[in-house]
Amino acid sequence: MGHQHPLTRVQREMEDIFIGMGFEIAEGPEVEYDYYNFQALNIPENHPARDTQDTFYITENILLRSQTSPVQVRVMEKKQPPIRVISPGRVYRSDALDATHSPLFHQMEGLVVDKGITMSDLKGTLETFAKKLFGENTSIRFRPHHFPFTEPSAEVDVSCFACGGKGCRICKGEGWIEILGAGMVHPFVLENCGIDPTVYSGFAFGMGLERVAMKHYGIDDIRLFYENDERFLKQF
């Protein structure tokens, strides 16, 4: 008898957590326009942020999406707030295949837009998510960062679920594991999508499914997810 792939299992578990918090699932095309993948997200042509996402271009204006953020732009274009969605799916970057990188991987991003949304709403949402997925004793911490489409922005760490924050091999002795990036939606992005930033605010976050699954199951090589080796798959 077949059973769910570990990536599918983790994705469904994460989806159930966010659906329980009132989120809807939104999907979009994997072959995307440059406008949706970059320009609408406050990343114009020649912006240095594009250098960190080695993108597969099909033409000058069409590419394989390097993130699921374009789905959020499409949702905001079609729907006025309140908005509360997650967007799981495949993304593509021109990375060399090794133990921690793959040219194809999976992301789950989230977006909330409404009146009066603050950073504390973001922190509460992510804290609830982390406790549901990794256990009630899990803590999170925010570290200042920069993303062009959010301001302020943060990298988000969870306390190591293997050692409880004491330091071990999995967390490399730090007691914390970085799992996602997040921040308040940049007013320019809201404006681009026809939403008045003087009335509405929002937050967004994104994480790699493979990274979460690797930490969740103690897997140290991303290639194992794609090789279809029964010896690996039968463990789940």
C-alpha atoms as an extended CHARMM CRD file, in Angstrom:
* protein
*
       236  EXT
         1         1  MET       CA              0.0000000000        0.0000000000        0.0000000000  PROA      1               0.0000000000
         2         2  GLY       CA              1.2210000000        3.4780000000       -0.8270000000  PROA      2               0.0000000000
         3         3  HSD       CA              1.2500000000        6.3570000000        1.6170000000  PROA      3               0.0000000000
         4         4  GLN       CA              1.9390000000       10.0740000000        1.6900000000  PROA      4               0.0000000000
         5         5  HSD       CA              5.3780000000       11.3910000000        0.8370000000  PROA      5               0.0000000000
         6         6  PRO       CA              7.0280000000       13.1090000000        3.8440000000  PROA      6               0.0000000000
         7         7  LEU       CA              6.8370000000       16.4990000000        2.0760000000  PROA      7               0.0000000000
         8         8  THR       CA              3.1160000000       16.0280000000        1.4310000000  PROA      8               0.0000000000
         9         9  ARG       CA              2.5890000000       14.9710000000        5.0180000000  PROA      9               0.0000000000
        10        10  VAL       CA              4.3100000000       18.0840000000        6.3890000000  PROA      10              0.0000000000
        11        11  GLN       CA              2.4750000000       20.3520000000        3.9230000000  PROA      11              0.0000000000
        12        12  ARG       CA             -0.9250000000       18.9430000000        4.9130000000  PROA      12              0.0000000000
        13        13  GLU       CA             -0.0740000000       19.3020000000        8.5900000000  PROA      13              0.0000000000
        14        14  MET       CA              0.9410000000       22.9400000000        8.0700000000  PROA      14              0.0000000000
        15        15  GLU       CA             -2.1590000000       23.6560000000        5.9740000000  PROA      15              0.0000000000
        16        16  ASP       CA             -4.4080000000       22.2340000000        8.7090000000  PROA      16              0.0000000000
        17        17  ILE       CA             -2.7840000000       24.5290000000       11.2860000000  PROA      17              0.0000000000
        18        18  PHE       CA             -3.3300000000       27.6710000000        9.2000000000  PROA      18              0.0000000000
        19        19  ILE       CA             -6.8480000000       26.6600000000        8.1080000000  PROA      19              0.0000000000
        20        20  GLY       CA             -7.6290000000       26.3050000000       11.8200000000  PROA      20              0.0000000000
        21        21  MET       CA             -6.5750000000       29.9610000000       12.2020000000  PROA      21              0.0000000000
        22        22  GLY       CA             -8.9510000000       31.0960000000        9.4470000000  PROA      22              0.0000000000
        23        23  PHE       CA             -6.6260000000       31.0550000000        6.4310000000  PROA      23              0.0000000000
        24        24  GLU       CA             -7.6600000000       29.9680000000        2.9300000000  PROA      24              0.0000000000
        25        25  ILE       CA             -5.4080000000       28.1610000000        0.4300000000  PROA      25              0.0000000000
        26        26  ALA       CA             -4.5430000000       30.0810000000       -2.7480000000  PROA      26              0.0000000000
        27        27  GLU       CA             -2.7180000000       28.7050000000       -5.7800000000  PROA      27              0.0000000000
        28        28  GLY       CA             -1.1840000000       30.2610000000       -8.8750000000  PROA      28              0.0000000000
        29        29  PRO       CA              0.8620000000       29.4490000000      -11.9890000000  PROA      29              0.0000000000
        30        30  GLU       CA              4.3900000000       28.0730000000      -11.7280000000  PROA      30              0.0000000000
        31        31  VAL       CA              5.2660000000       29.7340000000      -15.0690000000  PROA      31              0.0000000000
        32        32  GLU       CA              4.9540000000       33.3960000000      -14.1480000000  PROA      32              0.0000000000
        33        33  TYR       CA              5.4190000000       36.9280000000      -15.4560000000  PROA      33              0.0000000000
        34        34  ASP       CA              8.4140000000       38.9500000000      -14.2990000000  PROA      34              0.0000000000
        35        35  TYR       CA              5.9630000000       41.6130000000      -13.1100000000  PROA      35              0.0000000000
        36        36  TYR       CA              4.2950000000       39.3120000000      -10.5640000000  PROA      36              0.0000000000
        37        37  ASN       CA              7.4840000000       37.5610000000       -9.4610000000  PROA      37              0.0000000000
        38        38  PHE       CA              9.5170000000       40.7410000000       -8.9780000000  PROA      38              0.0000000000
        39        39  GLN       CA              8.2080000000       44.1510000000      -10.0220000000  PROA      39              0.0000000000
        40        40  ALA       CA              4.9120000000       44.1210000000       -8.1070000000  PROA      40              0.0000000000
        41        41  LEU       CA              6.8880000000       43.0270000000       -5.0220000000  PROA      41              0.0000000000
        42        42  ASN       CA              9.0200000000       46.1780000000       -4.9860000000  PROA      42              0.0000000000
        43        43  ILE       CA             11.9000000000       44.4900000000       -6.8610000000  PROA      43              0.0000000000
        44        44  PRO       CA             12.3490000000       46.5070000000      -10.0930000000  PROA      44              0.0000000000
        45        45  GLU       CA             14.6940000000       45.5740000000      -12.9250000000  PROA      45              0.0000000000
        46        46  ASN       CA             18.3970000000       45.6210000000      -11.9520000000  PROA      46              0.0000000000
        47        47  HSD       CA             17.5090000000       45.5680000000       -8.2270000000  PROA      47              0.0000000000
        48        48  PRO       CA             20.3090000000       43.7560000000       -6.2980000000  PROA      48              0.0000000000
        49        49  ALA       CA             17.7350000000       41.5360000000       -4.5390000000  PROA      49              0.0000000000
        50        50  ARG       CA             17.3230000000       39.6620000000       -7.8210000000  PROA      50              0.0000000000
        51        51  ASP       CA             20.9120000000       38.4300000000       -7.5280000000  PROA      51              0.0000000000
        52        52  THR       CA             19.9830000000       36.2400000000       -4.5480000000  PROA      52              0.0000000000
        53        53  GLN       CA             17.3280000000       34.4290000000       -6.5960000000  PROA      53              0.0000000000
        54        54  ASP       CA             19.0400000000       32.7950000000       -9.5840000000  PROA      54              0.0000000000
        55        55  THR       CA             15.9650000000       32.6350000000      -11.7890000000  PROA      55              0.0000000000
        56        56  PHE       CA             15.1040000000       30.3940000000      -14.7440000000  PROA      56              0.0000000000
        57        57  TYR       CA             13.9720000000       32.7900000000      -17.4970000000  PROA      57              0.0000000000
        58        58  ILE       CA             11.9640000000       31.4770000000      -20.4490000000  PROA      58              0.0000000000
        59        59  THR       CA             11.7780000000       34.8830000000      -22.1730000000  PROA      59              0.0000000000
        60        60  GLU       CA             12.6390000000       38.3700000000      -20.9020000000  PROA      60              0.0000000000
        61        61  ASN       CA              9.2050000000       38.6380000000      -19.2910000000  PROA      61              0.0000000000
        62        62  ILE       CA              8.3240000000       35.0080000000      -18.4850000000  PROA      62              0.0000000000
        63        63  LEU       CA             10.0740000000       32.8280000000      -15.9100000000  PROA      63              0.0000000000
        64        64  LEU       CA              9.6800000000       29.9020000000      -13.5510000000  PROA      64              0.0000000000
        65        65  ARG       CA              8.5780000000       31.4880000000      -10.2840000000  PROA      65              0.0000000000
        66        66  SER       CA             11.3380000000       31.7440000000       -7.6850000000  PROA      66              0.0000000000
        67        67  GLN       CA              8.8540000000       32.1620000000       -4.8080000000  PROA      67              0.0000000000
        68        68  THR       CA              5.1080000000       31.7850000000       -4.2210000000  PROA      68              0.0000000000
        69        69  SER       CA              4.7430000000       35.5200000000       -3.4820000000  PROA      69              0.0000000000
        70        70  PRO       CA              3.2210000000       36.1380000000       -6.9640000000  PROA      70              0.0000000000
        71        71  VAL       CA              0.1490000000       34.2490000000       -5.7270000000  PROA      71              0.0000000000
        72        72  GLN       CA             -0.2710000000       36.8490000000       -2.9780000000  PROA      72              0.0000000000
        73        73  VAL       CA             -0.1150000000       39.6710000000       -5.5430000000  PROA      73              0.0000000000
        74        74  ARG       CA             -2.7640000000       37.9600000000       -7.6840000000  PROA      74              0.0000000000
        75        75  VAL       CA             -5.0210000000       37.5040000000       -4.6400000000  PROA      75              0.0000000000
        76        76  MET       CA             -4.6970000000       41.1830000000       -3.6440000000  PROA      76              0.0000000000
        77        77  GLU       CA             -5.4670000000       42.2950000000       -7.2070000000  PROA      77              0.0000000000
        78        78  LYS       CA             -8.7160000000       40.3170000000       -7.2600000000  PROA      78              0.0000000000
        79        79  LYS       CA             -9.9010000000       40.7040000000       -3.6860000000  PROA      79              0.0000000000
        80        80  GLN       CA            -10.2230000000       43.6190000000       -1.2900000000  PROA      80              0.0000000000
        81        81  PRO       CA             -9.3730000000       43.0920000000        2.4000000000  PROA      81              0.0000000000
        82        82  PRO       CA             -9.8990000000       41.3230000000        4.6990000000  PROA      82              0.0000000000
        83        83  ILE       CA             -7.4690000000       38.8080000000        3.1630000000  PROA      83              0.0000000000
        84        84  ARG       CA             -6.0580000000       35.7700000000        4.9390000000  PROA      84              0.0000000000
        85        85  VAL       CA             -4.3710000000       33.2200000000        2.6430000000  PROA      85              0.0000000000
        86        86  ILE       CA             -1.5220000000       30.7340000000        2.4600000000  PROA      86              0.0000000000
        87        87  SER       CA              0.0940000000       29.7980000000       -0.8580000000  PROA      87              0.0000000000
        88        88  PRO       CA              1.9490000000       26.4610000000       -0.9310000000  PROA      88              0.0000000000
        89        89  GLY       CA              3.6430000000       25.2400000000       -4.0960000000  PROA      89              0.0000000000
        90        90  ARG       CA              6.7170000000       24.4070000000       -6.1620000000  PROA      90              0.0000000000
        91        91  VAL       CA              9.3240000000       27.0860000000       -6.8680000000  PROA      91              0.0000000000
        92        92  TYR       CA             12.4700000000       27.0790000000       -8.9920000000  PROA      92              0.0000000000
        93        93  ARG       CA             15.9350000000       28.6190000000       -8.6070000000  PROA      93              0.0000000000
        94        94  SER       CA             19.1180000000       27.9450000000      -10.5150000000  PROA      94              0.0000000000
        95        95  ASP       CA             20.9520000000       26.3840000000       -7.5790000000  PROA      95              0.0000000000
        96        96  ALA       CA             23.4770000000       23.5700000000       -7.7940000000  PROA      96              0.0000000000
        97        97  LEU       CA             22.1140000000       20.3640000000       -6.2540000000  PROA      97              0.0000000000
        98        98  ASP       CA             23.7520000000       19.4910000000       -2.9400000000  PROA      98              0.0000000000
        99        99  ALA       CA             22.7490000000       18.3820000000        0.5590000000  PROA      99              0.0000000000
       100       100  THR       CA             20.9040000000       21.6550000000        1.3260000000  PROA      100             0.0000000000
       101       101  HSD       CA             20.0430000000       23.1310000000       -2.1150000000  PROA      101             0.0000000000
       102       102  SER       CA             17.8870000000       22.0450000000       -5.0450000000  PROA      102             0.0000000000
       103       103  PRO       CA             16.8250000000       23.7940000000       -8.2660000000  PROA      103             0.0000000000
       104       104  LEU       CA             13.2640000000       22.7020000000       -7.4300000000  PROA      104             0.0000000000
       105       105  PHE       CA             11.8390000000       22.9960000000       -3.9430000000  PROA      105             0.0000000000
       106       106  HSD       CA              8.5990000000       23.8780000000       -2.1730000000  PROA      106             0.0000000000
       107       107  GLN       CA              7.4910000000       26.9640000000       -0.2790000000  PROA      107             0.0000000000
       108       108  MET       CA              4.5360000000       27.9740000000        1.8330000000  PROA      108             0.0000000000
       109       109  GLU       CA              3.8720000000       31.6820000000        2.1330000000  PROA      109             0.0000000000
       110       110  GLY       CA              1.1670000000       33.4710000000        4.0720000000  PROA      110             0.0000000000
       111       111  LEU       CA             -0.5390000000       36.8590000000        3.7800000000  PROA      111             0.0000000000
       112       112  VAL       CA             -2.9230000000       38.7730000000        6.0190000000  PROA      112             0.0000000000
       113       113  VAL       CA             -4.2870000000       42.2170000000        5.0750000000  PROA      113             0.0000000000
       114       114  ASP       CA             -6.9140000000       44.0740000000        7.0880000000  PROA      114             0.0000000000
       115       115  LYS       CA             -7.4350000000       47.2380000000        9.0980000000  PROA      115             0.0000000000
       116       116  GLY       CA             -5.2140000000       47.5660000000       12.1620000000  PROA      116             0.0000000000
       117       117  ILE       CA             -2.8610000000       44.6350000000       11.4800000000  PROA      117             0.0000000000
       118       118  THR       CA              0.3860000000       44.9970000000       13.4490000000  PROA      118             0.0000000000
       119       119  MET       CA              3.6810000000       43.1790000000       14.0570000000  PROA      119             0.0000000000
       120       120  SER       CA              2.1790000000       41.6510000000       17.2010000000  PROA      120             0.0000000000
       121       121  ASP       CA             -0.4540000000       39.8850000000       15.0450000000  PROA      121             0.0000000000
       122       122  LEU       CA              2.3790000000       38.4270000000       12.9600000000  PROA      122             0.0000000000
       123       123  LYS       CA              4.2620000000       37.2450000000       16.0310000000  PROA      123             0.0000000000
       124       124  GLY       CA              1.1530000000       35.7000000000       17.5870000000  PROA      124             0.0000000000
       125       125  THR       CA              0.2790000000       33.8610000000       14.3660000000  PROA      125             0.0000000000
       126       126  LEU       CA              3.7700000000       32.4230000000       13.9320000000  PROA      126             0.0000000000
       127       127  GLU       CA              4.0340000000       31.4990000000       17.6000000000  PROA      127             0.0000000000
       128       128  THR       CA              0.7530000000       29.5840000000       17.4020000000  PROA      128             0.0000000000
       129       129  PHE       CA              1.9550000000       27.8420000000       14.2300000000  PROA      129             0.0000000000
       130       130  ALA       CA              5.3020000000       26.8580000000       15.7790000000  PROA      130             0.0000000000
       131       131  LYS       CA              3.7110000000       25.4620000000       18.9390000000  PROA      131             0.0000000000
       132       132  LYS       CA              1.2260000000       23.3870000000       16.9210000000  PROA      132             0.0000000000
       133       133  LEU       CA              3.8740000000       21.9840000000       14.5660000000  PROA      133             0.0000000000
       134       134  PHE       CA              6.8750000000       21.5170000000       16.8600000000  PROA      134             0.0000000000
       135       135  GLY       CA              5.3010000000       21.2510000000       20.3330000000  PROA      135             0.0000000000
       136       136  GLU       CA              3.8230000000       23.4840000000       23.0360000000  PROA      136             0.0000000000
       137       137  ASN       CA              7.2280000000       24.2530000000       24.5800000000  PROA      137             0.0000000000
       138       138  THR       CA              8.5050000000       25.8560000000       21.3610000000  PROA      138             0.0000000000
       139       139  SER       CA              9.5720000000       29.5120000000       21.4600000000  PROA      139             0.0000000000
       140       140  ILE       CA             10.2480000000       31.8630000000       18.5500000000  PROA      140             0.0000000000
       141       141  ARG       CA             12.5060000000       34.8720000000       18.1330000000  PROA      141             0.0000000000
       142       142  PHE       CA             12.6690000000       37.6400000000       15.5280000000  PROA      142             0.0000000000
       143       143  ARG       CA             15.9770000000       38.9410000000       14.1290000000  PROA      143             0.0000000000
       144       144  PRO       CA             16.1230000000       42.1390000000       12.0280000000  PROA      144             0.0000000000
       145       145  HSD       CA             16.5000000000       41.4840000000        8.3140000000  PROA      145             0.0000000000
       146       146  HSD       CA             15.6790000000       43.0510000000        4.9530000000  PROA      146             0.0000000000
       147       147  PHE       CA             13.2040000000       41.9430000000        2.2970000000  PROA      147             0.0000000000
       148       148  PRO       CA             12.1730000000       44.3950000000       -0.4550000000  PROA      148             0.0000000000
       149       149  PHE       CA              8.4640000000       43.5320000000       -0.1090000000  PROA      149             0.0000000000
       150       150  THR       CA              8.1710000000       43.9100000000        3.6900000000  PROA      150             0.0000000000
       151       151  GLU       CA              9.0970000000       46.7220000000        6.0850000000  PROA      151             0.0000000000
       152       152  PRO       CA             10.0410000000       46.0820000000        8.8340000000  PROA      152             0.0000000000
       153       153  SER       CA             11.3320000000       42.5860000000        8.0430000000  PROA      153             0.0000000000
       154       154  ALA       CA             12.6110000000       39.7510000000       10.2120000000  PROA      154             0.0000000000
       155       155  GLU       CA             14.1860000000       36.3210000000       10.0960000000  PROA      155             0.0000000000
       156       156  VAL       CA             12.2730000000       34.0090000000       12.4350000000  PROA      156             0.0000000000
       157       157  ASP       CA             13.9210000000       31.2430000000       14.4840000000  PROA      157             0.0000000000
       158       158  VAL       CA             12.2960000000       28.5030000000       16.5540000000  PROA      158             0.0000000000
       159       159  SER       CA             13.8480000000       26.9720000000       19.6440000000  PROA      159             0.0000000000
       160       160  CYS       CA             15.4460000000       23.6480000000       18.7620000000  PROA      160             0.0000000000
       161       161  PHE       CA             12.8670000000       20.8800000000       19.1450000000  PROA      161             0.0000000000
       162       162  ALA       CA             15.6110000000       18.2540000000       19.5430000000  PROA      162             0.0000000000
       163       163  CYS       CA             17.3910000000       19.7700000000       22.5490000000  PROA      163             0.0000000000
       164       164  GLY       CA             14.8980000000       22.3630000000       23.8040000000  PROA      164             0.0000000000
       165       165  GLY       CA             17.3390000000       25.2200000000       23.2150000000  PROA      165             0.0000000000
       166       166  LYS       CA             20.3250000000       23.7490000000       25.0740000000  PROA      166             0.0000000000
       167       167  GLY       CA             22.4220000000       23.2500000000       21.9440000000  PROA      167             0.0000000000
       168       168  CYS       CA             22.9480000000       20.0740000000       19.8960000000  PROA      168             0.0000000000
       169       169  ARG       CA             24.0590000000       18.7420000000       16.5050000000  PROA      169             0.0000000000
       170       170  ILE       CA             20.7900000000       19.6400000000       14.7890000000  PROA      170             0.0000000000
       171       171  CYS       CA             20.8740000000       23.3240000000       15.8150000000  PROA      171             0.0000000000
       172       172  LYS       CA             24.6980000000       23.4270000000       15.5860000000  PROA      172             0.0000000000
       173       173  GLY       CA             24.9700000000       24.2740000000       19.2520000000  PROA      173             0.0000000000
       174       174  GLU       CA             22.9820000000       27.5120000000       18.9800000000  PROA      174             0.0000000000
       175       175  GLY       CA             19.6820000000       26.3560000000       20.4990000000  PROA      175             0.0000000000
       176       176  TRP       CA             17.7490000000       28.0480000000       17.6550000000  PROA      176             0.0000000000
       177       177  ILE       CA             16.8320000000       27.0210000000       14.1070000000  PROA      177             0.0000000000
       178       178  GLU       CA             15.9600000000       29.5280000000       11.3800000000  PROA      178             0.0000000000
       179       179  ILE       CA             12.8370000000       28.4130000000        9.5170000000  PROA      179             0.0000000000
       180       180  LEU       CA             11.2500000000       31.4270000000        7.8440000000  PROA      180             0.0000000000
       181       181  GLY       CA             11.2660000000       35.0840000000        6.8730000000  PROA      181             0.0000000000
       182       182  ALA       CA              8.4800000000       37.5270000000        7.6420000000  PROA      182             0.0000000000
       183       183  GLY       CA              7.5020000000       41.1640000000        7.9780000000  PROA      183             0.0000000000
       184       184  MET       CA              4.8750000000       43.8460000000        7.4880000000  PROA      184             0.0000000000
       185       185  VAL       CA              3.7420000000       44.2000000000        3.8510000000  PROA      185             0.0000000000
       186       186  HSD       CA              5.4800000000       47.1890000000        2.2340000000  PROA      186             0.0000000000
       187       187  PRO       CA              3.0100000000       50.0360000000        1.4820000000  PROA      187             0.0000000000
       188       188  PHE       CA              4.3060000000       50.1020000000       -2.1100000000  PROA      188             0.0000000000
       189       189  VAL       CA              3.2130000000       46.4740000000       -2.5980000000  PROA      189             0.0000000000
       190       190  LEU       CA             -0.2830000000       47.2170000000       -1.2510000000  PROA      190             0.0000000000
       191       191  GLU       CA             -0.5400000000       50.2510000000       -3.5300000000  PROA      191             0.0000000000
       192       192  ASN       CA              0.5990000000       48.2040000000       -6.5420000000  PROA      192             0.0000000000
       193       193  CYS       CA             -2.2900000000       45.8150000000       -5.9320000000  PROA      193             0.0000000000
       194       194  GLY       CA             -4.9440000000       48.5180000000       -5.5980000000  PROA      194             0.0000000000
       195       195  ILE       CA             -5.1570000000       48.4810000000       -1.7760000000  PROA      195             0.0000000000
       196       196  ASP       CA             -4.9430000000       51.7840000000        0.1070000000  PROA      196             0.0000000000
       197       197  PRO       CA             -1.9650000000       51.5700000000        2.5290000000  PROA      197             0.0000000000
       198       198  THR       CA             -3.3480000000       54.4850000000        4.5710000000  PROA      198             0.0000000000
       199       199  VAL       CA             -6.3980000000       52.3610000000        5.4420000000  PROA      199             0.0000000000
       200       200  TYR       CA             -5.0560000000       48.7980000000        5.4450000000  PROA      200             0.0000000000
       201       201  SER       CA             -1.9180000000       47.0910000000        6.6950000000  PROA      201             0.0000000000
       202       202  GLY       CA             -0.7800000000       43.4970000000        6.5770000000  PROA      202             0.0000000000
       203       203  PHE       CA              1.9070000000       40.9420000000        7.2440000000  PROA      203             0.0000000000
       204       204  ALA       CA              3.4950000000       38.2280000000        5.1330000000  PROA      204             0.0000000000
       205       205  PHE       CA              5.7330000000       35.2360000000        5.8420000000  PROA      205             0.0000000000
       206       206  GLY       CA              7.3520000000       32.4480000000        3.8910000000  PROA      206             0.0000000000
       207       207  MET       CA              9.1700000000       29.2150000000        4.5930000000  PROA      207             0.0000000000
       208       208  GLY       CA             10.6600000000       26.2890000000        2.6860000000  PROA      208             0.0000000000
       209       209  LEU       CA              8.7570000000       23.0240000000        3.1540000000  PROA      209             0.0000000000
       210       210  GLU       CA             11.9160000000       20.9580000000        2.7120000000  PROA      210             0.0000000000
       211       211  ARG       CA             13.6710000000       22.8760000000        5.4860000000  PROA      211             0.0000000000
       212       212  VAL       CA             10.7400000000       22.3670000000        7.8650000000  PROA      212             0.0000000000
       213       213  ALA       CA             10.4660000000       18.6640000000        6.9510000000  PROA      213             0.0000000000
       214       214  MET       CA             14.2270000000       18.1390000000        7.3670000000  PROA      214             0.0000000000
       215       215  LYS       CA             14.1420000000       19.6720000000       10.8380000000  PROA      215             0.0000000000
       216       216  HSD       CA             10.8800000000       17.8880000000       11.7040000000  PROA      216             0.0000000000
       217       217  TYR       CA             12.2010000000       14.4160000000       10.7980000000  PROA      217             0.0000000000
       218       218  GLY       CA             15.9410000000       14.9000000000       11.3970000000  PROA      218             0.0000000000
       219       219  ILE       CA             16.8700000000       14.5200000000        7.7040000000  PROA      219             0.0000000000
       220       220  ASP       CA             20.2800000000       15.9130000000        6.7170000000  PROA      220             0.0000000000
       221       221  ASP       CA             20.1860000000       15.6900000000        2.8970000000  PROA      221             0.0000000000
       222       222  ILE       CA             17.4980000000       17.3820000000        0.7570000000  PROA      222             0.0000000000
       223       223  ARG       CA             18.1930000000       15.0230000000       -2.1540000000  PROA      223             0.0000000000
       224       224  LEU       CA             16.5640000000       12.1470000000       -0.2820000000  PROA      224             0.0000000000
       225       225  PHE       CA             13.1340000000       13.7360000000       -0.8860000000  PROA      225             0.0000000000
       226       226  TYR       CA             13.4740000000       13.4290000000       -4.6750000000  PROA      226             0.0000000000
       227       227  GLU       CA             15.2970000000       10.1360000000       -5.2600000000  PROA      227             0.0000000000
       228       228  ASN       CA             12.2760000000        7.8480000000       -4.7010000000  PROA      228             0.0000000000
       229       229  ASP       CA             14.3520000000        5.3860000000       -2.6990000000  PROA      229             0.0000000000
       230       230  GLU       CA             11.9350000000        2.9970000000       -1.0020000000  PROA      230             0.0000000000
       231       231  ARG       CA             14.3460000000        2.4770000000        1.8880000000  PROA      231             0.0000000000
       232       232  PHE       CA             13.9470000000        6.1690000000        2.7060000000  PROA      232             0.0000000000
       233       233  LEU       CA             10.2190000000        6.5430000000        1.9430000000  PROA      233             0.0000000000
       234       234  LYS       CA              9.1550000000        3.4810000000        3.9560000000  PROA      234             0.0000000000
       235       235  GLN       CA             10.3100000000        5.2150000000        7.1480000000  PROA      235             0.0000000000
       236       236  PHE       CA              7.3750000000        7.6310000000        7.0280000000  PROA      236             0.0000000000
